[in-house]
Structures are given as C-alpha cells and as structure tokens.
C-alpha cells in the first residue's frame, strides 16, 4: 500500500475539486479524507463527513466515486469507506480552509 504515488496525487487533486456545498470548502481542506492509498486492486479511500447526519452525504459520496473511478483503468476498482469514528472536528481544517472560513489559526 502506498499513499505517495502518482495515482494518489491525482486522486488528491481530484478530491480538491469537490466542494462541500454548505461550507464552500473542498473535501481535502475540510479534513474529510482520512486515508488515500494505492493498492494492487485499485484505490482505497477512507473518508468522513462533518456530521453523520450530513444532508449532502449521498451527493458528496457520488461525486467522490465519479471523480476517482475516472482515474482507474479497468480492472482496478475504488474502495470507498465512510467512517464516523473518531468524529470530525474543526481541528481537521487545513490552514487554507481556516483562512477561507475566516477562522483564526488558534481557533
């Protein structure tokens, strides 16, 4: 398993294009992507959402699947795991997301 391959870099950039419609910040900078690994069978992604009750969950997961499956040549496949433990907190926000949301670095 590797999280430092060209495919992982492409996948991370693709995920930066997916924006949470409620917050206006991409999934990577929100800290929703917990793991991104290239495996022999394809790409593994473990992600979370800001809330288990996220009303946009189905849409966001669909966008993730569509973007990442487009990067995988057959027979490689995407394994997408959605987790909620540990729960997401604002501490996962990148510096760019904090700035975009108007949060101070120490907040």
Secondary structure, DSSP 4 states (H G I P E B T S, - for coil): -BSSSHHHHHHHHHHHT-B-TTT--BTTTTT-EEEEEEETTEEEEEE--S-TT-TTHHHHHHHHHHHHHTTPPTT-EEEEEE--SSPP-GGG--HHHHHHHT--TT-
